[in-house]
Amino acid sequence: MKYTNTILFFYFLLYGLFANGQTGIPKFNTNLTQSLSTNYFIENIGQYSNPDTSIGSVQFGYEGHGMPVLFTSKGLVFLQKQKENTNKEIDENMRFKERYISLQWKGCNPNATIITEEKATHYNTYGLLQKKAWGYKKLTYKNIYNGIDIVYAFCQTNKIGFEYSIVIHPGADASLVKMLYNGDIKSIETNINGSLIIQSDIKGFVQSLPQCFMMTSTDSISPAYLKQNASAIPSPFIIKQNEIGLEIPVYDKTKTLIIDPFVSPTDTLIGLDYHKAVEIDYDFQGNVYVSGGEMDSQYMAKFNAAGNLVWRFGAGVQLPLVGLQIFASYAGWIVEKTTGSIYLGGMRINSSGLYDNYLSQGGGTENWKMIWSSNYGRPRMFFAGGKICKDYNLGELDPTVSAFTNALNITGVASHCPTTLNAREGQDIVDCVIDPRDNALYSVFPITDGYPSLNNKIFKNTYPYSATSMAWQVPTGYSTLLEVYNKAYLGLGGPNTNAGNMLAVNA
């Protein structure tokens, strides 16, 4: 078989492009992955909804536990989600278990004033919402009980979670403070360390054994003070079914008492990919875009040319998988270099990180990689995709219209439905690249259970792309590409994504 030697097949580190000083690519030194997670309480602009409306409306959310922890006017809601068919990528057949556990401050003042402090310098955007949500490092629920405040904040550590301080001012009745738990609770218990563990049937969270600190009116209520200038007295939890109280030690009620537990997830896998960058791109203004984080709660962030975080985008709890696959299983995306607009599958956000009313409806193509084609002066976007039970593996979208353009089959191999629920039988492209000289498309496929003729092969297709335009197909000589297992640094060897970065074309 004869073919021209125009394609290179290799793996490369995402950061390599930005370290080698290539022409036109911005260079700066910053921690890109700091943006993929957040130690902020983010104001609710509509991205969060509350499954337990009895504890008030959602005011803020913390996104460090995989699924958000919601802060309402009366307490907290811990959202939980677990993928059920774990050997398949996210598609219309995907099923999830969804659970929640709510914590209500029993008998609290539902109209307590919430004071925000330490506002972030960047903002957050979500899904189809055209608003900016700001984050804060500290929330104070003032007078949530008579003479009692609750302060939520973050420790100066790398621990995932947040702390809350119950501030009992002089003369207040500390026995008023009680936590009422509801929702999908499987168990409530304390462990050998005195920590409180609340579990559903899929996961849970831990509150560390509370510590009490005596303070005077001149003391500053800060983590530094609590660690350096006070002696702690344990305040054990008292469990009465789903109502939790605290065993308050005898103290001088003319002084302020601080009770200070820490809240963290029980699932040791939470945050496994929390700080990992998955894809990176740039625009001609010198801005850099990075995406990554957990599979089912991914984010994108924009850094300016100085390396400062500008905004952070998340699909949001309420955004469905509309039209083309959006931010699921590390789906593909691409930056329009001149404008800074970003296509996330069939959805577009502008350079400010806000949805700009462009949304492709239809097609249903999976999206593991997005690439531009000049198409002889008629630009098109192509999606390296595939679909279970469908005969196509490449999607085409015209950026000037919102209607999906074409779903294409470039291999000539007919698709079929898997015979078992967890079979890996999609004919998905892992990566592809287009030669700008002649629009030739090169693509590579993984090993699947149902398509041995595609396993780890590279295909060349001339334009316009179809099975009849195939110029050649050739084995890579490797067997490393697997359906849904193509980023080994994500997770613990389990299914993660079909996507990969490994193809480039020279002149």
N, C-alpha and C positions, 0 to 999 in steps of 0.2 A: 504493500500500500504506500503511495507517495503522498507526502503532505509537506507544506512549507514549515520551516522551523521558526515560527513567529510567536510561539506561546511558551511561557515559562510557568512551571508548576512548582510552587514552593509555599511553605508556611512562613509567616513573618509576625513579629510583635507589633501590636498596634502603635506603640510609642515610637517605633523605629522611624516611621515617616517623619516624625517631628523632631527627631534627634540628629538627623543627617544633614539638615540645612538645605533641603531641596528648594529650588527656585519657586517662589510664589507661596510657600508654605510658612506660616508664622512660627516663630520660635519664642518660647518663654518657659520659665521654670516655675511650675506651680503643682499643687496636688489636685489633679483632675478629679480623683475619686472622692474628694471631700464633699462633692456636690450630690453624689448618688444616694446619700443618706442625710438625715438632718436631725440635729439636736435642737429643734425648735418646736414650740407650740404654734401651729399654723391656724390662722383665723379661718372660719368656715364661710366660704362665699357661695356654697351650694355643692361643693365636691363631696360632702359627707351627709349621709342620712342616718337617722337613729332608729334601730329596730325596737327600742324600748322607749317609747315616747312618754311613759309615766315618769321618767326622771328628767324631763325638761328638754329644751331644744339644744342642739349642738352648737357650741361656741367656738371650740378649737379642736385640733387634732394633732396627735403625735404619731409620726410614721416610722418609728424605729423598731416596731415589733412584728415586722412582716406585713400584717394588716393593721390599719390605724387603731389607736386608742382615742376614743372620742371624749371630749370634756364638755359636759352639759351644765346647765344651771344648777343641777342637784347632785351631780356625781360623775361617774365614768362609765364608758361602755368599751369592752374589749372585743373587737371583731376578730373572727377567725375564719380561715378558709383552707381547705385541703383538697388537692386534686385526687380524684378517685382512680381513674384509669391512667396510672403513672407511666406506662410504657409508650404513650402516644403524645404527639405534639398537640397544642391547643387548637381545636377546630370546632365545627358545629356539633361534633359528637362528644366533646369534652364534658365531663360531669364533675361537680365540686360538692363537697360537704361544706356548708356554711353554718357557723355557730356564733353565739355571742354570750358574754357574761357581763352583767351590769352591776355596778356598785353605786348605791344611793346613800348619801349622808342622811340618815333617818332623822326626820323632824327638823331639817335644816331650813334656813331662810332662802326660799327660791328666788328672791330678788336681791341677793347679795351683790354688791358692786364688784366687778372684776377689773383689777388694775394690771395692766401689761407693762413690762419693763424689758430693756435691752433688745430693742428692735433690730432685726437682721438688716444687713445692707443690700441683700438681694431679695427678690420676691418669687412667688410660686404661681404657676398657672396650671389649669386642669382641663383636660378633655375639651368639650365644646363650650365651656364657660369663657366668656370674653371679659374676665375681670382678673385683677391681681390680688393675690392673698399674701399677706405679710406674716412673718414669723417672729416669735418673741422667746427669749430665754427664761422668762419668769412670769408666772401668773399668780396673783394674790386674790383669793375670794375673801373680800373684806366683810367681817361680821356675819359669817355664814351660820354661826350660832351667836347668841348674845355674848359679846366680849371675846369671841374666838374667831381666828382667821385660819384659812388653809392656804399655804404657799407651795406651788409646784415649781420645781427648778431642776437643773441638771448638775450632777457632780462633775468636778474637773478630772474625770477619769475616762478611760476608753470603754467602760462598761455600757452595755446596751440597756437602756431603761431611764427612768427618771425618779426623783425623790419628791416626797411631799412632806411639809412640816406643818403640824398642827400647832398653832400659836395660841396658847391659853394666857390671855392677859390677866393682870391682877384682879382678883375678885370673881372671875368667871367660873362656871361650874364645868369642870373637865368631864364629868360623868355623862354630859349631854351627847358627847361624841360617840356615835354608833354607825356601823356600816351594815347595810342591808343588801345582800347579794341575791340576784335573780338571773333568769335566763337558762341557758343550756348547761347546767351545773351537774357534773357527775360526782364530785367529791370536794369537801372542804376539810382541811386538816392542817396540823402543824407538824414540822419535821423535828429532828433531834436538836437542831439549832434554834428552834422556836420560831422559825419563819412560817408564815401562813401560805399554804398552797391551795389554789382554787383551780380545778380542772374540769374541762368538758370531756367528751369522748375522743377529741382529737389533739387538744393541747391545753395549756393553761398559763398561769402567771404566778409569780411569787412576790410576797411582800416580806421583806426582811424583818427580823425581830425589832420592834421600835425601841429607840433609845430616847431617854428623857434628859433634858438639859435645863438647869436653872440659870436664869439671866436676870440682870438688873436693868433698870430703865435706860442706862447709858450704854448698854451693850448693843452691838450691831448684829442683826439676825442674818448671818451669812455662813456658808459652808466652812469658810476659813476659821471663823470664830468657833463654830461647833467642834471642829477638829482640834484646834490648838488651845482653846481657853476654857474648856468646860469638862466636867467629869460626867460620864454617862451613867444613867441608871436604867436598866431594862424595864420595859413596860409590856409584859406578855399579852398576847391576844386571848380574849375570852370568847369561846365559840358556843353559841346557843342556836343549833340548827343553822339557818342561813343568816343569822344576825351576829355580828362580830363587835365586841366591845374591847376596851383596853383596861388592863389592871394598872391604875394610876398610883404611883408611890406617894407616900406622905411628903408634902412639900410646903414651903413657905408661900402662902397664897397672896402675899404682898408683892411677890415677884412674878415675872413671866416664865411660864413653863413651855418648853419646846419638845414636841414628840416627833421623831424624825425617821420614818422607814423609807426603804428603797424598793421600787417596783421593777421587776425584770421578767422576761419570758421563761417558761419552764423548758421549752423545746430547745435543746442544745444546738439544733441545726438552724435556728432563727439567726439570720445575719450571715449565713455561710457565704453568700455572694454579695453581701451588703455593701462592701466597699470596692467591688471589682468593676473595672471599666470593660465594656464589651465591644463597642464600636466608637469610632472617632472620625470627625470630618472638620472642614474649615470653610470659610468664605473669603472673598477677595478683600474684605475690610480688615482682615487679620483676626477675626473672631474664631474661636475653637469650640466645637460642640462634642459632647461626650455622652454616651448612654450606658446604662448597666444597672446593677442592683439585682434584687431577687427576680426570679422568673415571672412571677405573677403580679409583681408590683414594681415595675421598672420605671426609671426616670431618665430624663434628658436634661442636660445643663448647658448653659452658654457661658463661656469665659471671654472677656474682651482681650485685646492684644497685650494688655499689661498683666494678664493672668488673673484678673479679678472676676469672681463669680457674679453674673448679672441676673440670671433667672434660672429657675428649675421647673421643668414641666413633668407632670404625671398624668396618666390616663384618667385617674380618679376612680373612686369606688363605683360611681354610677354609669361610667361610659361602657356601653356594650361593645362587642366586636362588630362594629358597623362596616358594611361594605367589604373592603379588603382588610386583611388581618392588621391590626394596629397594636403595637407594643405588646405582643404576646409571644412567649418563648423566644425572646430576643429577636423579634422581627426586624426586617430591614428598614432603613430610612436613608434619605439623601438630602443634601443641602444644595439649594440653588445659589451658586457662587456669587452672582452679582447682587442679589437682593437680600440674601440671608434667610429666605423662607425655607422651611423644612417640610418635606413630604414624609409623613409617617404612614406608610402604606397609602391608602386612598384619602388620608386626611392631611390638611396642610395647616401649619402654624406660621405666623409671620416672624420677623426678626425680633419682635418683642415677646415671643413665646405664646402668643394668643391665637386661638383658632380664628381663621379669617374667612369662614363661610365656604371654603372649598372642601367637599366631601364626596368621594366617589361612591355611588350606590350600585351595588351589584358586582358580578364577576366571581366573588367568593374565593379568589386565588390566594393560596398561602403565599407568604412573602418572607423569604429568607435573605434576600439581597436585592437592593434597588440600584439600577445603573441608568445613566443618561445615554441617549443616542442622538447624534445630530440629525440622523435620518435625512441627509441631503437638504438641510435647511428647514425641516419640519420636525422639531424636537419631540422625542417621545421618552417616556420612562418605561423600563422593563423590570418585571418582578421575577426573580428566580424563585419559583414556587413549586407547584404540584398540588394534588388534592386526592384524598382517598376516594376511590370509586369513580374518579373522573379521568378523562383522557388527555388532560392538558398539564403542562409543567412549566409554562412561561406565560406571564401576564403582560399585557401592553396597555398603557394609559396615556392619553393625550392630555397634557397639562392645561390646555386651553378650554377643555370641557370637563364637566363633572361625571359624565357617563363613562362607564368602563368600556374600553375600546375592544380588546380582543383577548381571548384565552387560547393559547397556542400549544400544539404538541410538536416538539422539535425532534423527537426520537422515532416516531412511527410505531412505538410499542403501545398496545392497547392496555388500558387500566382495568382493574377488576376490584371488587370489594374484598376486604380481608375475611378469611374464614374463621378467625378467632378475634375476640375483642381487642387483645393487646398486640396483635400482629403488626409488625412494622412493614406495611405494604404500600406506602405512598411512593410515587416516582418523583422524588423531590430533587431539585437542583441544589447543591450545596453552595456553589459559587459560580459566577460567570463574569465575563469581561468582553467588551466590544472594541474591535480594532477601529480607530477613528479614520483610517485611510479608506476603508472599503465597507465598513459596517458589519464585517464578519463577526459572528458571535461564537465565543468559546465557553463551554459549560462543563461542569464535572458533577457526577452523581455518586451517592453513597451506596454501600451494600444494604439491600433490603431483603425481606423474607420472600417477596413475591416477584421480583424482577431481576433474575440473575444476569440477563443480557445487558443490564445497565451498570452492574456493580463496578464501582471505581473506574469508570471510563470517562474520557474527555471527548466531547463532541465539537465539531466545527460545523456551523450553519451559515450559509450566505444569506443576505437580505433579499427579499422579505422572508422571515423565519417560518419554517414549517418542516414537516418530516421530509418533504420532497427536496428541500434545499440543503439537506445534509451533505457536506463535502467529504467528511470522513469521521470515523470514530476509532479511538485507540485506547487500550488499557493504560492506566497510569503506571502500572507495575507495583502498586501498593495495595494494601487491604485495610488501610487505617480509617477510611471514611465510613461511618455507620449512620443509618437512619436514627436521628434524634440524639446522637452521642458525639457531637463534633467540636465541643470546646471542653477539653479535658480539665482545664483549670477551674471550671465551674462545678460546684458541688463535690460530692464524694464518688464520682464515677457513675452516677445515675443519669437518667435521661435529662437533657437540657435543651439542645437546639439542633436543627438541621444546618444552621448557618455556619459558614467558615470564611476566612480570608486567606486565599492561597493562589489565586490566578492573577497574572499580570501579562501584558502583551507589549513587545518591543517594536521598534520600527523596522 
